Amino acid sequence: MQSRLDFYKASPHAIKAMLGLEEFIGKSSIEKSLAELVRLRASQINGCAFCVDMHTTDARKGGETDRRLASVVTWRETPFFTERERAALEWTEAVTLVSETHVPDAVWEAVKPHFTEQELVDLTLLISAINGWNRLAIAFRKMPA
């Protein structure tokens, strides 16, 4: 597969806006380790090879274990994740698949006890951002290095 275009060069102002969003997320209430798990799970769902590669690498650099990274795709069937992480991963799936799930009330009720209102907004913004990056990378065939 070949890259279609370099979206960083084609529209630098758009990418600057996306990077501004990432800067906010980096300073948000969501811990970096959890943010990488969320980015990885959304990227897996969307089938974004570039983003899966990048966020697996970033998570490893942040101290995440290979065992947990390999299990993100099957997080429900493993004992490796905290209740907060499980809630975030479930929320990630529901928000990423919004056209299918419409983010059910049961998922809302499951995530609510683990996050403050601000954290819920920050988490949802994080999920929205990675879904945006996934769509750019997939549409323009951004390849892992």
N, C-alpha and C positions, 0 to 999 in steps of 0.2 A: 504494500500500500504506500502511496506517495502523498506527501503533504500537498494540500491544495493552495494554501497561501499562508503567509506569516501574519497573523492578525495583530501582533504587536506592532509591526511596521505599517500595516495597512490602515490602522486607525489608532494611533498612539493616544489620542485624547480619550477614547473609549476605554482603553486599557488603563490609562491613568485613573479614570473614575473607578474601575474595578479594583485597582490596587489601593485606592483610598478606602474602599469598603473593607478590603483585607486588613488595612492598617487599623481600622476601627475594631474589627473582629479580633485582631491580635491583642488589643488592649481591653477586650470585653471581659465579662465575668466568667466565660467558659475557659476552663483550664486547657492548656495547650495539648496535653496528652489526649484528652477527650475530643478536642477539636480534630485531631488527626484521625481518630477512629471514625468520627462522623464523616469526615471528608472521604476516607477510604470506603466506607460502606455505601455512601451515595454514588461514588465513582464505580464501584462494583455493580450496583444496580443498573446504572446508566451504560455500562460497558465501555468506560473511558480508559483505554490502556495507558495513555500518557499520565492521567491523574492517579490511577491505581499505582503505577510505578513511582511517581513523585511522592505520594503521601505514604506509601510503604517505606520509602527511603527516609523521608522526614521523620516518620514515627520512630524508626530505628535509631536515628541520630538523637532523638529525644529520650531514648532509653527503653522504648517498647521492645518486647520480646518477640522473636520469630513465631513462637507458639501462639501467642495471642493474635498476632497479625494474620497468621494462617487461618485462625478460627473466626475472624470477624464475619466471614461469609456464613458461618454456621453458629453464630453467637447464641442462639436459643438452645442449642444442644450441648453447650460446653459450660463448665463451671468457672471459666477463667475471667468473667466480667462481673463488676460490682452491680448492685441494683441501680445505681445512678447511671452507669454506662449502659446497662440493658434498657433503661427507660429512654435514654438518648438515642440508642440505636433503633428502637422501635419507632420513636418519633421521626427519626431520619427516614426510615422506610416509608412511613405514612405520608410525610410531606413530599418526599421525592416522587412517590407514586400518586400524587394528589388527584390526578384524573381518574384513577381507579378506586382509590380508597376514600376520598373526600375527608380524610383525617378523622376517623371514627371517634365518637365520644369515649369509647372504651380505651383508646390509645391516649386521649387527653387525660382521662382519669388516672391512667397508669403513670404518666409523666409528671403530672402536677405535684405530687408529694416530694419529688426529688429536686425540684428547681424553684427558685423564686420567680416572681413575675418578670423581673428584668432578665434573669437567666433564660427564661422561656422565649422572650423576644430575641435575645442575643443568639440562642441556639437556633431558632428558626431563621434568623438572618444568615447565620453560618451555613445552614442547609441550603438556603436560597442562593447564596454566593457560589457554593461548590457546584450546584446544579447549573448555574450560569457558566462557570468555567468548563464544566463537562460538555455543555452544548457547543461552546466555542471550539474546544479541542476536538470533539467528534466531528462537527460540521466541516472543519478545515483540515482534518486528518493530521493533527499535531502528533508527532511520533516521539516515543521515549528515546532518550539519548543512548 
